[in-house]
Amino acid sequence: MSGQTVVVDGESLSPEDVEAVARHGAPVAIADDAREAVRASRERVEDVLDSDEAVYGVNTGFGSLVDTRIDADDLEALQTNLLRSHAAGAGDELGEEAVRALLLTRLNALAKGYSGIRERVLDLLADMLNGSVHPVVPSRGSLGASGDLAPLAHLSLVLIGEGAARVSPRDTDRASGEPQADGDRLPGDEALAAGGLEPVTLRAKEGLALINGTQLTSGLAALALVDAERVLRAADAAGALTTEVTMSTTANCDPAIHEVRPHDGQAASARNVKRLTADSEVVESHRNCDRVQDAYSIRCLPQVHGAVRDALAHLRDAVETELNSATDNPLVFDGDRVNSRASGTERAAVVSGGNFHGEPLALRLDYAASALAELAAVSERRIDRLLNPETQETHLVPFLSPESGLHSGLMIPQYTAASLVNDLRSLGQPAVDNTPVSGNQEDHVSMSGGSAYNIREAAEKAATVVGVELLCAAQAREFVDDGLALGTGTAAVYDLVREVSDPVTVDRSLSGEMETLADLIREGMVDESVERALGESLE
């Protein structure tokens, strides 16, 4: 384990917390207030059971079987059968970080105290995270309503000693960023035992509480959001370096321009470029040249990157809300709080609703994936400005090869970038769709899980495209008078590229260097280099 403990309270989980636990093995602890809320919620469920009223998911069947009443003697079997029947996913296993994100986000939602589970169940979820017991979860099967049922059912089977899990043997490697061993695949009871844990026997409402929620969507969305924001800041840095080495102007980032069209993201990207190029002798060297305007991919960088930034800000708002929301059904309230058709005693109200529906995330995830496609597209156009002999500046050479013709230089990395942009445009198409299920009781679903998978892949591919721009912009720097200093921030970015990629003097395979640069972007190393140089982070 590594990093500061993430305290789970149902109220304050952030995307950065999800990354800390999912990727870096930060331990988790449950806040005392959350424990109290969970105990009170469970007492309300017990009150409902004592009242013997029919309450969905507590003593009735599920989905279209909602009108089927379950005998008191069968209530525990009902919850176990629910997990078994709903664990019908397919496809590749989720990776370790995705499973850890799923465990954490479900734990946090249950910790709000509206789900009616026992504290024992909450503790086991936390212990599985801290003990690196990672359920085997097929990636496909969620409709995004009633939440991410199939993936969560596979995860939850392990809590009762069924299903399968992997126990990571190398916790410390997660902190170092080294590749993770998957661990042996074990039956659920053996995996728990290997982690020093024991299974639980589910009681009324607990099986439904474990699987009815949006945590596959929100967990993956949190990780993808962190990645996408890093890609965006790296794109600002790559664009700033391209602006310099193409002898373009930063006048397009003058605050006066953006004050009269005051989109927040646009202004932030403009400020970033100005910070990155501060004290640039390259920019100053041609301030009074006769060029009137630069190409759109450079001149409109603040407008395009800014629109992407606004899209990601819109997504962050939804993700932060969803991470700290009660998303299962029914929800358990104090009776005084609910004035609708609540059932139960005066102390308890169990109310059916639709907080499991993934639409608030699905629409924004699709929009953000489309925005990342545009970010990559404008980056690829700047790559063309660097390489293309028909459009590049006179101080540059075709495809940035000192001996173009005999050598192809950086011609083919652009091909890869163009290919990825095409992929990104496909990923940017809406994944939101509808296929009614459960005897048409669940007649509208969000498919938010598909949207989360798409943006995750989109962030990964956009990082590679921006990495190619960094590679090309750094190579173009070799053709600019080396007596002229780059900006404070862009010089740091150039140096980072040169740590992993030497100037291209003769043809060589650049695939590994391209992937390394993409990894540096995804891991936040561009952010760190710039922050060290500027003494502040990019917006």
N, C-alpha and C positions, 0 to 999 in steps of 0.2 A: 504494500500500500504506500501511497505517497500523497503529499499535499495536505492542505488544511482540511479539517473535517467539515463536510457539508451537513448543516443541521436541517433536518426535514421538519417543516412546520405547517405545510399545506398552504403557505401564504407568500413565500419569498423566493422560491426556486427560480433561478435564472438560466438562460441558455449556457452561460459560462459555467454554472454549477454542473449542468448536465455533461458538458465536455470534461470537466475535472473528474467526475466520477466515472464516466463512460470510457474515456481515453487514457486517463492518467491515474486511475485507481484510488482517487481520494476516498477516504472512509466516510461513512454516513452515521449520523446519530439522530434520534427522534426527540423533538422538543417536548418538554413536560406539558406544555399547553395542548399540544396535539394529542398526547396520551389521554389527557382529561377529556378532550372532545370525543375521542374514539370510545372511551368507556361510557360516556353519557349517551352516545348514539346507540351503543349496543344495548344499554338498558331500555331504550325506547323500543327496540326490536323485540325484546323480551316482553314488554308491555303489550305489544301488538299480538304476540303469540298467545298471551294469556287471555286476550279479548276474544280470540277465535274468529275474528273477522277475516274475510277473504282479502288478501293483499298480494298483488302481483309480485312474483319472484320469491315471496316468503312462504306462502302455502298454496300457490297455484302453479300451473304449468307455464311454459314460456312461449313467446311469439304468438302464433295463431292458436296455441293451446292455453291461452290466458284464462279461459273459462273453466278449465279442468281443475277441480279442487283436490288437493293432496292431503291424505290423512296425516295426522300428527306423527305417527310412528314412522312415516316415510320421509320426513323433512330432511334429515341428514343425507339419505340416499338420493333425494332429489338434487341436492347441490353437487354431490359426487358425479351423478349421471350427467349433469349439465356440463361439467368439465370434460368428461369423456366424450360426449356426443359432439361438443363444439370443437374439439381438437381434431379438426379435419382439414388442416392446411396442406399446402403443396409447395413445390419449388425448392430452391436452394435454401440452406440454413441462413438465418441472419448471422452476421458476424458478431464477434464478442462485444464490440463497442455498442452496436445496436441493441443487443440483448441487455446490456447494462443500462442503457438509456431507458429501455422499456421497463426494467425493474424499478429504476429510480422514479420515473414519472408516475408509475402506478402507485408506488409507495406514497409519494407526495399527495396524490389525489385522495387516497384513502385516509391520509393523516388529517384532512380537513374536518373529518368527523361527521360526515353526512351519509355514510355508506352502511353503517350497522354491523361492522365486523368487530371481532374481538381483538384486543391488544396483542394477543398471541400471534395472530396472523400478520399483523403489522411488523412485529419483531422478526418473524421468520423471513420476510422480504428483505429487511435490513441486514439480517445475518447472512443471507445468500449473497448479497452484494459484498459485504465485508469479508466473507469467506471464499469469494470468487467461485461460487456455484452458479453456473450459467446454463439455464435451460436451453435445450435444443428447440428452436422455433422456426418452422418453415416460413418462408417470406411471403407466400401468397395465400389469400383466403379472406382478407378483410374487405368489407364493402364500405367502411367508414360510417356505418350505422347498421345495427345498434353498436356503434363503436367498432373497435378492432377485435371482434369476437374471437376468430380462430387463432390468431397469434397469441392473444392473451390467454386463451384456454390451454394452448401448449405450454406456455410459461407456467400457468397455475397448476398444471398436473403435477409438477415436481414438488409443490408444497405438500401434496398428499402422498408423496412417495411413488408416484407413477410417472409416465412419460420418460424423458431422458434428459441428461444434462452433461456438461463438460466442466470439470474442476480444473481451473487454471493452476499449473504447478509453478508459475513464474511471475508472481505479483510484481516483483521489483522491476521487471523489464518494462512494465507499462510506463513507469516514470521516465525511463531513459529513452523512450521512443523506439526501442528495439522491437522487431517483429514478435508478435505473441504466439506462443505455442497454444494450439486449440485445447489441449488436454484430452484425456481419454473420454470417449463417449460412454457413459454409464447409465444404467437404469436409475430412475429418480431417487429411489430409496438408498441405493448405494452411493449416489452422488452426495446426498445429504449427509450420510454417515461419514463420507470422506472429508466433509467440511465440519464434522463434529456437530451436526444438526439432526433433529428428529422431525418427521412429518407431522402435520396436524390432521385432525378429523374435522371436516367442515360442518358447521352448524347452519341453521336457517339463515338465508340471505347471503352467506359469505361467498358461495361459488359465483353467484350472479354479480356480487360486488367486485370480485376479482377480474371478471372478463368484460364487464360492460363499461367501456370507456374509450377514449381517443388516444391512448398512450403510445401506440405504435406511430401514429401520425405525429403527435406532438414531440415525442422523443427524437425521431428522425429529423423532424423539422428544426428542432433546436440545434442539432449538430450541423445540419446543412446551412442554417442561418449564420452560425459562427464562421463556417467556411466561406460562404458567399460574401460576407462583409470583409473578410481578409482579401478575397479575390478583388473586390471593388477597390479597396485601398491600394492594392498592388497595381491595379490598372491605372489609378491616378498616378502612381510613381512611374510606371512604364510609359504612360502618355507624356508625363513631364520630361522624361529622358529623351523620348522621341522628338518632342518639341525642340529641345536643345540641339540634338545632333542633326536635325534637318534644317537648322538655322531658321526655325519658325519663331514667331513672336509669342510672348506671354501677355500681350496687351488684351487679348480676348478674355483674360481672367481679371481684368481691372474691376474693382468693387463697384464702380459706378454702373457698369453694364448690368450687374446682377441685382443691384438695388432697385432698378426699374422693372425687373421681372423677378420678383422675390420668392422664387421657389427655394425651399430650404436646401434641398440636395444640390441644386445647381450652384448655389453660393458656396456650399461646403467644398465641392470639387474644385471650384475656382481658387478658393483659399488654399487648398492642398497643393495645387500646382505652384502657386506663388511661394508657399513655404519651401517646397522642394527645390525650386530654382533660385532661391534667395542667394545673392552674392555670386551669381553666375557670370563669369567673364565671357562665356560663349554667347549668352543672350546680349550682353552689352556690346559685343564686338560688331553686331550688325543692326544696332538699334535704329540707325538712320539710313538703312538701305532703301531701295526703291520698290521693294515688293509691297503690294497693297493689301493682299489678303492671303491667308493660308487655306488649304483644302479643308473641307468640312470635318474630316476625321480628327483634325487637330484644332481647328478654330471652334468647333462646336463640342469639344470635349466636355466642358462644364455642363452643357445642356443634356448631353446623352448620358454621361456618367451620373449626373445629378438626378435624372429621371430614374435610373436604376437604384440610386441611393434612396430615393423616396419610396420606391416599391419595396425595398428591403426594410425600410423603417415601418411601413404599413404591415409587413409580415411580422416584424419583431413585436409590434404591439399585440397582435393576435397570439403569437406564440407565448409571450410572457403571461398573458391573461389565461391561456389554456393550461399552461403548466401548473397554475395555482387555482384550478377550477375543479369543482365536483362534477364529474361527467358520467356517473353511472345512473342506473334507473332500476327501481324507484329510489328516491332520496328520502332520508330519514330526518325529520325536523322535530323541534319542540312544537307541541300542538298549538301553543299560543301564537306561533309565527305564521300559521297557515290558515286561511279562511275559506279555502275552496273545498272541494269534495274530498277532504282528507279522511283517512280511516284510522281507527285505533282509539286509544283512550285520550283523556284530556292531556296527558303527558307526552303523547307520541302522535305523530302524523307521518304516514308513509305515503308519499305523493309521486305518482307517475308523471314523467315528462320526457323531454327529448334532448337533454344535455349531452347525450352520447353522439349526436349527429355531428359529423365532421365538416359540415359546410363552411363554418367560419374560417377554418384553416384551408380547406380544399381550394376555394376560390383564390385566396391570396397566394397559396403555394403555386398554383398554375400561373398566376400573374408574375410572380417573382421568377419563376423558371423562364418565362418569356423575356423578362428584363435581362436575365443573365445571357440569354442568346444575343440580345442586342449589344450588351457589353463586349462579348466576344467578337461580334461582327465588326464593331468599330475598331477594336484592337487589331483585327486581321487587316482592315483597310489601312491602318497606320503601318503595319508590317509591309504592305505593298508599297507605301510611300518610301520606305527604307530600301527596298530591294529592286523595284521595277525601274529598268533603265529609261523607260518612257516618262516616268513621273518623278524620279528621285532628283535630288539637288546635284549641282555640278561637281561638288567636292566629293561625292560618293561615287562608287564604281558598281557596275552591274552585279547584283546579288551579293554585294559586299565581299567579293573575292578579289584579292590582289592580282590574280591571274585568271580573270573570268574567261570562260571558253575552255581552257585546259582544266579549270576547276569550276564546279557548279556553286561553290560557296554555300549560302544559306537559302538556295532556291527551294529545296524540298521541305524544310521545316514549314514554309508557308503552305505547301500542299496539305500537310497534316493539320495546320490551323484551319484551313478552308474546309477540310473534311469534318473537323470537329464542330465548326460553325453550322454545317449542314445537320449534323446530329443534334445540336442544340436547338435548332429551329423545330425539329420533330419533337423534342422533349418539351418545347415551349407551347405545344398544342394542348388545349385543355384536356386533362384526364377525367374531369368531372363528367359523370354519366349516370344513368339510372337503369337498374335491372331489378324489378320487384321480386321479393323473396318471402319466405315464411307464409305461404298461403295468401299472399298479398296483404298480410297484416303490416309488413314492413315494405310499403309500396313506393318509398322514395329513399334512396341512399346516396351518399356523397362520393364514394370511391376515393376518399381522402388519402388512403394508404398509397394508392398509385401516384397521387400528386406528390407525396413525400418522397417516394422513390425517385421520381423524375427530377425534383430539385436537387436531391442529393447527387445524382449523376451529373446534373447540369453544373453544379458548383465544381465538381471534379474536372469536367472537361473545359470549363471556362478558365480554370487555373492553368491548364496546359497551354491554352491559346495565349494567355497573358504572359506565361513563361517564355513562349516563343518570341513575343514582342520584346521582352527584356533581353533575350539572347541577341536578337537582331539590333536593338538599339545600342547595346554594349559594343557589338561589332562595328556599328557605324561610328561610335566614338573614336575608333582607331584611325579614322579618316578626317577627324577634326584636329586642327592645330593643338598639339598636346601642351602647348604653352598657355592655352586658355583653360582656366579652371571651370569645371562644372559647378552647378549649384551645390550648396551644402548637403541637401537631401539626395539629389540625384547622384552626387559623387559617392555617397554611401551605398546607393543601390547598385551603381556600376561596380564598386568594389566587391559587393556581395556576389554579383554574377561572376566576377573574375576569380572568386574563391573556388568555384566549381566548374568553370569553363574558361579555358585559355582562348586568346584571340585565334580566329580561324585563318591560318596562313595557307594551308593546303587542305584538300578535302579529307574529311574523316567522318565517321558515323557520329551524329549528334543526338541520337535517340536517348541515350542514357542521360546526357546533360540536360536535355529538354525535360525529362521526367524529374530529374533532381531539382530543377528550378520550379517546376510545378509543386513538388513536395515542400520546398522552402516557402512558397506562397501559402499553401494550405496549413503549414505548421506555424505561420505567423512570423517567420524570420525576416521577411521584408519589413513588416511593422517594427520589429525590434531594431533592425539596422537604422531605419529612419528615425526612430525615437531616440536612439543613442546620439545620432548626428545632430538632430534639431533640438534635443532637450524637451520635446513634447511629441505626443502621438498625432498621427493624422486623424481627421474627423471620420 
